[in-house]
Amino acid sequence: MMNVSRPLRLILLLALCGVVAACGNRGSNRGAALPGEAPPGGFQSNNRDTAPTNYDRSSIWDVFGPNKSDQTVNVNKYIWAASLDVLNFLPIESVDPFTGVIVTGYGTPPGGGRAYRATVHIDDPALDARSLNVALQTRNGPVSAATARSVEDAILARARQLRVQDDKL
């Protein structure tokens, strides 16, 4: 058995990775079709230059650079704040302001005996009832539609209050 030192093995591994990475077809134009043309010979080219892409990043090193894309949040800030305010007795498990999803764990409302959990989805920047979807669940299963609707109404009423308070400033 050949005894190779640890640094030499690391150098050989890095060299092997470099060789594999160099096997890419990045600069080759053999068999490449111009955009909008059919590939020659009826096969689809794997060439990066002709591949259809919807992104402007081209290598792994671009991931570490600055992000030039602007992310917009399409969630109504009043409904978002009102949802957190009305459901403050529930422990928050996860929130995603970019998709407008709030997921809570089980909690008991003040003065209540049944534990609830909620998933709130805000899918529109408008302060409108259509923007809000609330799914309530007990440990025994989903709650009645009337209960879910009353929670949605409470959230929307609180959102309107927040909006009025914001306009007074």
Secondary structure, DSSP 4 states (H G I P E B T S, - for coil): -----HHHHHHHHHHHHHHHHHTS-SS--TTPPPTTSPPGGG-----TTTS--S-S--SGGGGGS---PPP---S-HHHHHHHHHHTTTSPEEEEETTTTEEEE--BPPTT--S-EEEEEEE--SSSSGGGEEEEEEETTEEPPHHHHHHHHHHHHHHHHHHHHHHHH-
